[in-house]
Amino acid sequence: MATIYSSPTEIALPIINWEDMEIDIYQKEVDRYYSELKAFCLKRKKGKNVGTIVKFQIADGYAEYMVSSMRPLELIHLPIGDEYQFPYIQNLTAKDIQQRIDQQIKLDSIFKK
């Protein structure tokens, strides 16, 4: 069973300016957020997959989580985009998350060339 945490308050969330809708600027902010959160996780605990992002398709987007620990399984919800949450996330095991990460690596090797 997974423990799910909110994003730490000391890491500023990316904010989109809806008036200008500068997607490139927003993406840079998202990348900064991911990088700072990964560093936060690695400072707290080193280990397999720490700092890895796992995604679950929800409606027209994704529910995103960062691995904070595999044993015990701890994930941080990433409030990006529509801030979707996977409804069964707390029921997943480390094995489920590892399978998801392995699947994503294989898909990335096919489609991100």
Secondary structure, DSSP 4 states (H G I P E B T S, - for coil): --EEEPPPTTSPPP---TTT--HHHHHHHHHHHHHHHHHHHHHH---TTTT-EEEEEETTEEEEEEEEETTTTEEEE---TT-B--TTGGG--HHHHHHHHHHHHHHHHHH--
